Amino acid sequence: MGIEIVFKIAGIGILIAIICQLLKQTGRDDMAMLAALAGLIITLMMVVDLIRTLFDSVKQIFQLY
């Protein structure tokens, strides 16, 4: 679970940046904003899952319940 998550997030960022640039050049600024928002939400969902896993690990290590 180490470096591959960084590559996934970087890949999503690069893909969304390309999509946004293409949409802006065609004059579809509203769709570019939605694409950027979708990329942000996907990335945040990945990070939230990692944070949840971290908290579960901390609870287990320190036997908090």
mmJSON file of the N, C-alpha and C atoms, coordinates in Angstrom:
{"data_MODEL":{"atom_site":{
"group_PDB":["ATOM","ATOM","ATOM","ATOM","ATOM","ATOM","ATOM","ATOM","ATOM","ATOM","ATOM","ATOM","ATOM","ATOM","ATOM","ATOM","ATOM","ATOM","ATOM","ATOM","ATOM","ATOM","ATOM","ATOM","ATOM","ATOM","ATOM","ATOM","ATOM","ATOM","ATOM","ATOM","ATOM","ATOM","ATOM","ATOM","ATOM","ATOM","ATOM","ATOM","ATOM","ATOM","ATOM","ATOM","ATOM","ATOM","ATOM","ATOM","ATOM","ATOM","ATOM","ATOM","ATOM","ATOM","ATOM","ATOM","ATOM","ATOM","ATOM","ATOM","ATOM","ATOM","ATOM","ATOM","ATOM","ATOM","ATOM","ATOM","ATOM","ATOM","ATOM","ATOM","ATOM","ATOM","ATOM","ATOM","ATOM","ATOM","ATOM","ATOM","ATOM","ATOM","ATOM","ATOM","ATOM","ATOM","ATOM","ATOM","ATOM","ATOM","ATOM","ATOM","ATOM","ATOM","ATOM","ATOM","ATOM","ATOM","ATOM","ATOM","ATOM","ATOM","ATOM","ATOM","ATOM","ATOM","ATOM","ATOM","ATOM","ATOM","ATOM","ATOM","ATOM","ATOM","ATOM","ATOM","ATOM","ATOM","ATOM","ATOM","ATOM","ATOM","ATOM","ATOM","ATOM","ATOM","ATOM","ATOM","ATOM","ATOM","ATOM","ATOM","ATOM","ATOM","ATOM","ATOM","ATOM","ATOM","ATOM","ATOM","ATOM","ATOM","ATOM","ATOM","ATOM","ATOM","ATOM","ATOM","ATOM","ATOM","ATOM","ATOM","ATOM","ATOM","ATOM","ATOM","ATOM","ATOM","ATOM","ATOM","ATOM","ATOM","ATOM","ATOM","ATOM","ATOM","ATOM","ATOM","ATOM","ATOM","ATOM","ATOM","ATOM","ATOM","ATOM","ATOM","ATOM","ATOM","ATOM","ATOM","ATOM","ATOM","ATOM","ATOM","ATOM","ATOM","ATOM","ATOM","ATOM","ATOM","ATOM","ATOM","ATOM","ATOM","ATOM"],
"id":[1,2,3,4,5,6,7,8,9,10,11,12,13,14,15,16,17,18,19,20,21,22,23,24,25,26,27,28,29,30,31,32,33,34,35,36,37,38,39,40,41,42,43,44,45,46,47,48,49,50,51,52,53,54,55,56,57,58,59,60,61,62,63,64,65,66,67,68,69,70,71,72,73,74,75,76,77,78,79,80,81,82,83,84,85,86,87,88,89,90,91,92,93,94,95,96,97,98,99,100,101,102,103,104,105,106,107,108,109,110,111,112,113,114,115,116,117,118,119,120,121,122,123,124,125,126,127,128,129,130,131,132,133,134,135,136,137,138,139,140,141,142,143,144,145,146,147,148,149,150,151,152,153,154,155,156,157,158,159,160,161,162,163,164,165,166,167,168,169,170,171,172,173,174,175,176,177,178,179,180,181,182,183,184,185,186,187,188,189,190,191,192,193,194,195],
"type_symbol":["N","C","C","N","C","C","N","C","C","N","C","C","N","C","C","N","C","C","N","C","C","N","C","C","N","C","C","N","C","C","N","C","C","N","C","C","N","C","C","N","C","C","N","C","C","N","C","C","N","C","C","N","C","C","N","C","C","N","C","C","N","C","C","N","C","C","N","C","C","N","C","C","N","C","C","N","C","C","N","C","C","N","C","C","N","C","C","N","C","C","N","C","C","N","C","C","N","C","C","N","C","C","N","C","C","N","C","C","N","C","C","N","C","C","N","C","C","N","C","C","N","C","C","N","C","C","N","C","C","N","C","C","N","C","C","N","C","C","N","C","C","N","C","C","N","C","C","N","C","C","N","C","C","N","C","C","N","C","C","N","C","C","N","C","C","N","C","C","N","C","C","N","C","C","N","C","C","N","C","C","N","C","C","N","C","C","N","C","C","N","C","C","N","C","C"],
"label_atom_id":["N","CA","C","N","CA","C","N","CA","C","N","CA","C","N","CA","C","N","CA","C","N","CA","C","N","CA","C","N","CA","C","N","CA","C","N","CA","C","N","CA","C","N","CA","C","N","CA","C","N","CA","C","N","CA","C","N","CA","C","N","CA","C","N","CA","C","N","CA","C","N","CA","C","N","CA","C","N","CA","C","N","CA","C","N","CA","C","N","CA","C","N","CA","C","N","CA","C","N","CA","C","N","CA","C","N","CA","C","N","CA","C","N","CA","C","N","CA","C","N","CA","C","N","CA","C","N","CA","C","N","CA","C","N","CA","C","N","CA","C","N","CA","C","N","CA","C","N","CA","C","N","CA","C","N","CA","C","N","CA","C","N","CA","C","N","CA","C","N","CA","C","N","CA","C","N","CA","C","N","CA","C","N","CA","C","N","CA","C","N","CA","C","N","CA","C","N","CA","C","N","CA","C","N","CA","C","N","CA","C","N","CA","C","N","CA","C","N","CA","C","N","CA","C","N","CA","C"],
"label_alt_id":[null,null,null,null,null,null,null,null,null,null,null,null,null,null,null,null,null,null,null,null,null,null,null,null,null,null,null,null,null,null,null,null,null,null,null,null,null,null,null,null,null,null,null,null,null,null,null,null,null,null,null,null,null,null,null,null,null,null,null,null,null,null,null,null,null,null,null,null,null,null,null,null,null,null,null,null,null,null,null,null,null,null,null,null,null,null,null,null,null,null,null,null,null,null,null,null,null,null,null,null,null,null,null,null,null,null,null,null,null,null,null,null,null,null,null,null,null,null,null,null,null,null,null,null,null,null,null,null,null,null,null,null,null,null,null,null,null,null,null,null,null,null,null,null,null,null,null,null,null,null,null,null,null,null,null,null,null,null,null,null,null,null,null,null,null,null,null,null,null,null,null,null,null,null,null,null,null,null,null,null,null,null,null,null,null,null,null,null,null,null,null,null,null,null,null],
"label_comp_id":["MET","MET","MET","GLY","GLY","GLY","ILE","ILE","ILE","GLU","GLU","GLU","ILE","ILE","ILE","VAL","VAL","VAL","PHE","PHE","PHE","LYS","LYS","LYS","ILE","ILE","ILE","ALA","ALA","ALA","GLY","GLY","GLY","ILE","ILE","ILE","GLY","GLY","GLY","ILE","ILE","ILE","LEU","LEU","LEU","ILE","ILE","ILE","ALA","ALA","ALA","ILE","ILE","ILE","ILE","ILE","ILE","CYS","CYS","CYS","GLN","GLN","GLN","LEU","LEU","LEU","LEU","LEU","LEU","LYS","LYS","LYS","GLN","GLN","GLN","THR","THR","THR","GLY","GLY","GLY","ARG","ARG","ARG","ASP","ASP","ASP","ASP","ASP","ASP","MET","MET","MET","ALA","ALA","ALA","MET","MET","MET","LEU","LEU","LEU","ALA","ALA","ALA","ALA","ALA","ALA","LEU","LEU","LEU","ALA","ALA","ALA","GLY","GLY","GLY","LEU","LEU","LEU","ILE","ILE","ILE","ILE","ILE","ILE","THR","THR","THR","LEU","LEU","LEU","MET","MET","MET","MET","MET","MET","VAL","VAL","VAL","VAL","VAL","VAL","ASP","ASP","ASP","LEU","LEU","LEU","ILE","ILE","ILE","ARG","ARG","ARG","THR","THR","THR","LEU","LEU","LEU","PHE","PHE","PHE","ASP","ASP","ASP","SER","SER","SER","VAL","VAL","VAL","LYS","LYS","LYS","GLN","GLN","GLN","ILE","ILE","ILE","PHE","PHE","PHE","GLN","GLN","GLN","LEU","LEU","LEU","TYR","TYR","TYR"],
"label_asym_id":["A","A","A","A","A","A","A","A","A","A","A","A","A","A","A","A","A","A","A","A","A","A","A","A","A","A","A","A","A","A","A","A","A","A","A","A","A","A","A","A","A","A","A","A","A","A","A","A","A","A","A","A","A","A","A","A","A","A","A","A","A","A","A","A","A","A","A","A","A","A","A","A","A","A","A","A","A","A","A","A","A","A","A","A","A","A","A","A","A","A","A","A","A","A","A","A","A","A","A","A","A","A","A","A","A","A","A","A","A","A","A","A","A","A","A","A","A","A","A","A","A","A","A","A","A","A","A","A","A","A","A","A","A","A","A","A","A","A","A","A","A","A","A","A","A","A","A","A","A","A","A","A","A","A","A","A","A","A","A","A","A","A","A","A","A","A","A","A","A","A","A","A","A","A","A","A","A","A","A","A","A","A","A","A","A","A","A","A","A","A","A","A","A","A","A"],
"label_entity_id":["1","1","1","1","1","1","1","1","1","1","1","1","1","1","1","1","1","1","1","1","1","1","1","1","1","1","1","1","1","1","1","1","1","1","1","1","1","1","1","1","1","1","1","1","1","1","1","1","1","1","1","1","1","1","1","1","1","1","1","1","1","1","1","1","1","1","1","1","1","1","1","1","1","1","1","1","1","1","1","1","1","1","1","1","1","1","1","1","1","1","1","1","1","1","1","1","1","1","1","1","1","1","1","1","1","1","1","1","1","1","1","1","1","1","1","1","1","1","1","1","1","1","1","1","1","1","1","1","1","1","1","1","1","1","1","1","1","1","1","1","1","1","1","1","1","1","1","1","1","1","1","1","1","1","1","1","1","1","1","1","1","1","1","1","1","1","1","1","1","1","1","1","1","1","1","1","1","1","1","1","1","1","1","1","1","1","1","1","1","1","1","1","1","1","1"],
"label_seq_id":[1,1,1,2,2,2,3,3,3,4,4,4,5,5,5,6,6,6,7,7,7,8,8,8,9,9,9,10,10,10,11,11,11,12,12,12,13,13,13,14,14,14,15,15,15,16,16,16,17,17,17,18,18,18,19,19,19,20,20,20,21,21,21,22,22,22,23,23,23,24,24,24,25,25,25,26,26,26,27,27,27,28,28,28,29,29,29,30,30,30,31,31,31,32,32,32,33,33,33,34,34,34,35,35,35,36,36,36,37,37,37,38,38,38,39,39,39,40,40,40,41,41,41,42,42,42,43,43,43,44,44,44,45,45,45,46,46,46,47,47,47,48,48,48,49,49,49,50,50,50,51,51,51,52,52,52,53,53,53,54,54,54,55,55,55,56,56,56,57,57,57,58,58,58,59,59,59,60,60,60,61,61,61,62,62,62,63,63,63,64,64,64,65,65,65],
"pdbx_PDB_ins_code":[null,null,null,null,null,null,null,null,null,null,null,null,null,null,null,null,null,null,null,null,null,null,null,null,null,null,null,null,null,null,null,null,null,null,null,null,null,null,null,null,null,null,null,null,null,null,null,null,null,null,null,null,null,null,null,null,null,null,null,null,null,null,null,null,null,null,null,null,null,null,null,null,null,null,null,null,null,null,null,null,null,null,null,null,null,null,null,null,null,null,null,null,null,null,null,null,null,null,null,null,null,null,null,null,null,null,null,null,null,null,null,null,null,null,null,null,null,null,null,null,null,null,null,null,null,null,null,null,null,null,null,null,null,null,null,null,null,null,null,null,null,null,null,null,null,null,null,null,null,null,null,null,null,null,null,null,null,null,null,null,null,null,null,null,null,null,null,null,null,null,null,null,null,null,null,null,null,null,null,null,null,null,null,null,null,null,null,null,null,null,null,null,null,null,null],
"Cartn_x":[0.822,0.0,0.865,2.121,3.019,2.964,3.807,4.006,2.912,2.197,1.191,0.049,-0.274,-1.335,-0.894,0.386,0.91,0.816,1.138,1.045,-0.401,-1.33,-2.741,-3.227,-2.884,-3.314,-2.667,-1.393,-0.712,-1.33,-1.66,-2.295,-3.644,-4.425,-5.723,-5.529,-4.55,-4.287,-3.878,-3.008,-2.565,-3.715,-4.505,-5.635,-6.667,-6.981,-7.953,-7.413,-6.121,-5.534,-5.632,-5.385,-5.491,-6.932,-7.863,-9.277,-9.728,-9.312,-9.698,-9.141,-7.898,-7.306,-8.025,-8.363,-9.085,-10.463,-11.147,-12.48,-12.427,-11.413,-11.294,-10.98,-10.172,-9.836,-11.021,-11.957,-13.154,-14.266,-13.996,-14.969,-15.985,-15.713,-16.641,-16.117,-16.049,-15.489,-16.313,-17.629,-18.47,-18.203,-18.0,-17.691,-16.287,-15.362,-14.015,-14.048,-14.88,-15.02,-15.616,-16.598,-17.196,-16.198,-15.378,-14.367,-13.334,-12.926,-11.968,-12.58,-13.838,-14.526,-14.658,-14.955,-15.046,-13.694,-12.63,-11.293,-10.942,-11.326,-11.079,-11.849,-13.092,-13.906,-13.358,-12.947,-12.375,-11.109,-10.256,-9.012,-9.285,-10.222,-10.558,-11.128,-11.916,-12.455,-11.319,-10.31,-9.168,-8.409,-8.213,-7.47,-8.254,-9.569,-10.396,-10.329,-10.323,-10.206,-8.861,-7.804,-6.483,-6.435,-7.066,-7.086,-7.889,-9.0,-9.789,-8.964,-8.213,-7.347,-6.28,-5.73,-4.733,-5.319,-6.509,-7.133,-7.46,-7.906,-8.169,-6.889,-5.789,-4.506,-4.049,-4.223,-3.827,-4.669,-5.969,-6.841,-6.411,-6.073,-5.669,-4.324,-3.395,-2.071,-2.15,-2.883,-2.976,-4.139,-4.867,-5.996,-6.954,-7.431,-8.313,-9.733,-10.11,-11.348,-11.385],
"Cartn_y":[-1.192,0.0,1.253,1.155,2.289,3.279,3.094,4.095,4.062,2.941,2.848,3.837,4.179,5.169,6.55,6.854,8.138,8.182,7.066,7.011,7.097,6.492,6.587,8.031,8.712,10.104,10.99,10.765,11.547,11.277,10.031,9.681,10.347,10.351,11.025,12.517,13.109,14.538,14.888,14.089,14.345,14.174,13.124,12.871,13.995,14.434,15.513,16.824,17.074,18.297,18.306,17.176,17.082,17.288,16.635,16.777,18.23,18.864,20.269,21.174,20.965,21.79,21.611,20.363,20.111,20.761,20.659,21.248,22.771,23.358,24.821,25.329,24.591,25.02,24.949,24.049,23.951,24.882,25.652,26.619,26.046,24.9,24.252,24.413,25.666,25.953,25.339,25.268,24.691,23.187,22.505,21.069,20.835,21.758,21.642,21.766,22.661,22.824,21.565,20.98,19.74,18.586,18.522,17.47,17.636,18.864,19.112,18.768,19.096,18.763,17.258,16.551,15.095,14.478,14.989,14.488,14.74,15.907,16.227,15.289,15.027,14.141,12.719,12.234,10.885,10.79,11.791,11.79,11.886,12.736,12.857,11.565,10.853,9.569,8.562,8.58,7.694,8.052,9.341,9.796,9.518,9.716,9.446,7.965,7.097,5.663,5.337,5.987,5.763,6.263,7.399,7.936,7.019,6.474,5.533,4.297,3.796,2.651,2.987,4.191,4.631,4.668,5.246,5.32,3.932,3.026,1.655,0.98,1.231,0.65,1.206,2.512,3.132,2.581,2.425,1.854,0.438,-0.343,-1.725,-1.79,-0.941,-0.977,-0.603,0.457,0.912,0.308,-0.595,-1.302,-0.311,0.651,1.682,1.178,0.075,-0.611,-2.011],
"Cartn_z":[0.0,0.0,0.0,-0.189,-0.061,-1.205,-2.178,-3.219,-4.274,-4.393,-5.449,-5.254,-4.012,-3.781,-4.265,-4.117,-4.614,-6.136,-6.786,-8.241,-8.712,-7.977,-8.342,-8.257,-7.176,-7.009,-8.062,-8.356,-9.39,-10.764,-11.03,-12.306,-12.47,-11.406,-11.457,-11.69,-11.017,-11.192,-12.605,-13.192,-14.563,-15.544,-15.36,-16.244,-16.161,-14.976,-14.806,-15.377,-15.203,-15.765,-17.29,-17.917,-19.379,-19.824,-19.123,-19.475,-19.322,-18.24,-18.017,-19.105,-19.496,-20.543,-21.876,-22.2,-23.446,-23.425,-22.299,-22.207,-22.243,-21.618,-21.644,-23.046,-23.793,-25.147,-26.085,-25.774,-26.618,-26.145,-25.087,-24.612,-23.64,-23.093,-22.155,-20.73,-20.28,-18.963,-17.836,-18.002,-16.963,-16.804,-17.919,-17.855,-17.288,-17.567,-17.015,-15.501,-15.0,-13.551,-12.925,-13.579,-13.063,-13.09,-14.114,-14.197,-13.076,-12.82,-11.738,-10.392,-10.218,-8.975,-8.795,-9.856,-9.794,-9.433,-10.009,-9.674,-8.224,-7.725,-6.322,-5.402,-5.718,-4.889,-4.895,-6.053,-6.136,-5.291,-5.389,-4.621,-3.119,-2.736,-1.315,-0.75,-1.539,-1.08,-0.836,-1.689,-1.502,-0.228,0.005,1.182,2.463,2.428,3.603,3.969,2.977,3.246,3.891,3.436,4.042,5.481,5.749,7.111,8.031,7.513,8.306,8.666,7.703,7.955,8.985,8.923,9.897,11.301,11.453,12.767,13.307,12.433,12.875,13.359,12.671,13.08,14.424,14.625,15.895,17.036,16.806,17.832,18.191,17.185,17.419,18.144,17.784,18.391,19.875,20.19,21.55,22.331,21.678,22.286,22.936,22.139,22.659,22.888,22.285,22.63,22.187],
"occupancy":[1.0,1.0,1.0,1.0,1.0,1.0,1.0,1.0,1.0,1.0,1.0,1.0,1.0,1.0,1.0,1.0,1.0,1.0,1.0,1.0,1.0,1.0,1.0,1.0,1.0,1.0,1.0,1.0,1.0,1.0,1.0,1.0,1.0,1.0,1.0,1.0,1.0,1.0,1.0,1.0,1.0,1.0,1.0,1.0,1.0,1.0,1.0,1.0,1.0,1.0,1.0,1.0,1.0,1.0,1.0,1.0,1.0,1.0,1.0,1.0,1.0,1.0,1.0,1.0,1.0,1.0,1.0,1.0,1.0,1.0,1.0,1.0,1.0,1.0,1.0,1.0,1.0,1.0,1.0,1.0,1.0,1.0,1.0,1.0,1.0,1.0,1.0,1.0,1.0,1.0,1.0,1.0,1.0,1.0,1.0,1.0,1.0,1.0,1.0,1.0,1.0,1.0,1.0,1.0,1.0,1.0,1.0,1.0,1.0,1.0,1.0,1.0,1.0,1.0,1.0,1.0,1.0,1.0,1.0,1.0,1.0,1.0,1.0,1.0,1.0,1.0,1.0,1.0,1.0,1.0,1.0,1.0,1.0,1.0,1.0,1.0,1.0,1.0,1.0,1.0,1.0,1.0,1.0,1.0,1.0,1.0,1.0,1.0,1.0,1.0,1.0,1.0,1.0,1.0,1.0,1.0,1.0,1.0,1.0,1.0,1.0,1.0,1.0,1.0,1.0,1.0,1.0,1.0,1.0,1.0,1.0,1.0,1.0,1.0,1.0,1.0,1.0,1.0,1.0,1.0,1.0,1.0,1.0,1.0,1.0,1.0,1.0,1.0,1.0,1.0,1.0,1.0,1.0,1.0,1.0],
"B_iso_or_equiv":[0.0,0.0,0.0,0.0,0.0,0.0,0.0,0.0,0.0,0.0,0.0,0.0,0.0,0.0,0.0,0.0,0.0,0.0,0.0,0.0,0.0,0.0,0.0,0.0,0.0,0.0,0.0,0.0,0.0,0.0,0.0,0.0,0.0,0.0,0.0,0.0,0.0,0.0,0.0,0.0,0.0,0.0,0.0,0.0,0.0,0.0,0.0,0.0,0.0,0.0,0.0,0.0,0.0,0.0,0.0,0.0,0.0,0.0,0.0,0.0,0.0,0.0,0.0,0.0,0.0,0.0,0.0,0.0,0.0,0.0,0.0,0.0,0.0,0.0,0.0,0.0,0.0,0.0,0.0,0.0,0.0,0.0,0.0,0.0,0.0,0.0,0.0,0.0,0.0,0.0,0.0,0.0,0.0,0.0,0.0,0.0,0.0,0.0,0.0,0.0,0.0,0.0,0.0,0.0,0.0,0.0,0.0,0.0,0.0,0.0,0.0,0.0,0.0,0.0,0.0,0.0,0.0,0.0,0.0,0.0,0.0,0.0,0.0,0.0,0.0,0.0,0.0,0.0,0.0,0.0,0.0,0.0,0.0,0.0,0.0,0.0,0.0,0.0,0.0,0.0,0.0,0.0,0.0,0.0,0.0,0.0,0.0,0.0,0.0,0.0,0.0,0.0,0.0,0.0,0.0,0.0,0.0,0.0,0.0,0.0,0.0,0.0,0.0,0.0,0.0,0.0,0.0,0.0,0.0,0.0,0.0,0.0,0.0,0.0,0.0,0.0,0.0,0.0,0.0,0.0,0.0,0.0,0.0,0.0,0.0,0.0,0.0,0.0,0.0,0.0,0.0,0.0,0.0,0.0,0.0],
"pdbx_formal_charge":[null,null,null,null,null,null,null,null,null,null,null,null,null,null,null,null,null,null,null,null,null,null,null,null,null,null,null,null,null,null,null,null,null,null,null,null,null,null,null,null,null,null,null,null,null,null,null,null,null,null,null,null,null,null,null,null,null,null,null,null,null,null,null,null,null,null,null,null,null,null,null,null,null,null,null,null,null,null,null,null,null,null,null,null,null,null,null,null,null,null,null,null,null,null,null,null,null,null,null,null,null,null,null,null,null,null,null,null,null,null,null,null,null,null,null,null,null,null,null,null,null,null,null,null,null,null,null,null,null,null,null,null,null,null,null,null,null,null,null,null,null,null,null,null,null,null,null,null,null,null,null,null,null,null,null,null,null,null,null,null,null,null,null,null,null,null,null,null,null,null,null,null,null,null,null,null,null,null,null,null,null,null,null,null,null,null,null,null,null,null,null,null,null,null,null],
"auth_seq_id":[1,1,1,2,2,2,3,3,3,4,4,4,5,5,5,6,6,6,7,7,7,8,8,8,9,9,9,10,10,10,11,11,11,12,12,12,13,13,13,14,14,14,15,15,15,16,16,16,17,17,17,18,18,18,19,19,19,20,20,20,21,21,21,22,22,22,23,23,23,24,24,24,25,25,25,26,26,26,27,27,27,28,28,28,29,29,29,30,30,30,31,31,31,32,32,32,33,33,33,34,34,34,35,35,35,36,36,36,37,37,37,38,38,38,39,39,39,40,40,40,41,41,41,42,42,42,43,43,43,44,44,44,45,45,45,46,46,46,47,47,47,48,48,48,49,49,49,50,50,50,51,51,51,52,52,52,53,53,53,54,54,54,55,55,55,56,56,56,57,57,57,58,58,58,59,59,59,60,60,60,61,61,61,62,62,62,63,63,63,64,64,64,65,65,65],
"auth_comp_id":["MET","MET","MET","GLY","GLY","GLY","ILE","ILE","ILE","GLU","GLU","GLU","ILE","ILE","ILE","VAL","VAL","VAL","PHE","PHE","PHE","LYS","LYS","LYS","ILE","ILE","ILE","ALA","ALA","ALA","GLY","GLY","GLY","ILE","ILE","ILE","GLY","GLY","GLY","ILE","ILE","ILE","LEU","LEU","LEU","ILE","ILE","ILE","ALA","ALA","ALA","ILE","ILE","ILE","ILE","ILE","ILE","CYS","CYS","CYS","GLN","GLN","GLN","LEU","LEU","LEU","LEU","LEU","LEU","LYS","LYS","LYS","GLN","GLN","GLN","THR","THR","THR","GLY","GLY","GLY","ARG","ARG","ARG","ASP","ASP","ASP","ASP","ASP","ASP","MET","MET","MET","ALA","ALA","ALA","MET","MET","MET","LEU","LEU","LEU","ALA","ALA","ALA","ALA","ALA","ALA","LEU","LEU","LEU","ALA","ALA","ALA","GLY","GLY","GLY","LEU","LEU","LEU","ILE","ILE","ILE","ILE","ILE","ILE","THR","THR","THR","LEU","LEU","LEU","MET","MET","MET","MET","MET","MET","VAL","VAL","VAL","VAL","VAL","VAL","ASP","ASP","ASP","LEU","LEU","LEU","ILE","ILE","ILE","ARG","ARG","ARG","THR","THR","THR","LEU","LEU","LEU","PHE","PHE","PHE","ASP","ASP","ASP","SER","SER","SER","VAL","VAL","VAL","LYS","LYS","LYS","GLN","GLN","GLN","ILE","ILE","ILE","PHE","PHE","PHE","GLN","GLN","GLN","LEU","LEU","LEU","TYR","TYR","TYR"],
"auth_asym_id":["A","A","A","A","A","A","A","A","A","A","A","A","A","A","A","A","A","A","A","A","A","A","A","A","A","A","A","A","A","A","A","A","A","A","A","A","A","A","A","A","A","A","A","A","A","A","A","A","A","A","A","A","A","A","A","A","A","A","A","A","A","A","A","A","A","A","A","A","A","A","A","A","A","A","A","A","A","A","A","A","A","A","A","A","A","A","A","A","A","A","A","A","A","A","A","A","A","A","A","A","A","A","A","A","A","A","A","A","A","A","A","A","A","A","A","A","A","A","A","A","A","A","A","A","A","A","A","A","A","A","A","A","A","A","A","A","A","A","A","A","A","A","A","A","A","A","A","A","A","A","A","A","A","A","A","A","A","A","A","A","A","A","A","A","A","A","A","A","A","A","A","A","A","A","A","A","A","A","A","A","A","A","A","A","A","A","A","A","A","A","A","A","A","A","A"],
"auth_atom_id":["N","CA","C","N","CA","C","N","CA","C","N","CA","C","N","CA","C","N","CA","C","N","CA","C","N","CA","C","N","CA","C","N","CA","C","N","CA","C","N","CA","C","N","CA","C","N","CA","C","N","CA","C","N","CA","C","N","CA","C","N","CA","C","N","CA","C","N","CA","C","N","CA","C","N","CA","C","N","CA","C","N","CA","C","N","CA","C","N","CA","C","N","CA","C","N","CA","C","N","CA","C","N","CA","C","N","CA","C","N","CA","C","N","CA","C","N","CA","C","N","CA","C","N","CA","C","N","CA","C","N","CA","C","N","CA","C","N","CA","C","N","CA","C","N","CA","C","N","CA","C","N","CA","C","N","CA","C","N","CA","C","N","CA","C","N","CA","C","N","CA","C","N","CA","C","N","CA","C","N","CA","C","N","CA","C","N","CA","C","N","CA","C","N","CA","C","N","CA","C","N","CA","C","N","CA","C","N","CA","C","N","CA","C","N","CA","C","N","CA","C","N","CA","C","N","CA","C"],
"pdbx_PDB_model_num":[1,1,1,1,1,1,1,1,1,1,1,1,1,1,1,1,1,1,1,1,1,1,1,1,1,1,1,1,1,1,1,1,1,1,1,1,1,1,1,1,1,1,1,1,1,1,1,1,1,1,1,1,1,1,1,1,1,1,1,1,1,1,1,1,1,1,1,1,1,1,1,1,1,1,1,1,1,1,1,1,1,1,1,1,1,1,1,1,1,1,1,1,1,1,1,1,1,1,1,1,1,1,1,1,1,1,1,1,1,1,1,1,1,1,1,1,1,1,1,1,1,1,1,1,1,1,1,1,1,1,1,1,1,1,1,1,1,1,1,1,1,1,1,1,1,1,1,1,1,1,1,1,1,1,1,1,1,1,1,1,1,1,1,1,1,1,1,1,1,1,1,1,1,1,1,1,1,1,1,1,1,1,1,1,1,1,1,1,1,1,1,1,1,1,1]
}}}
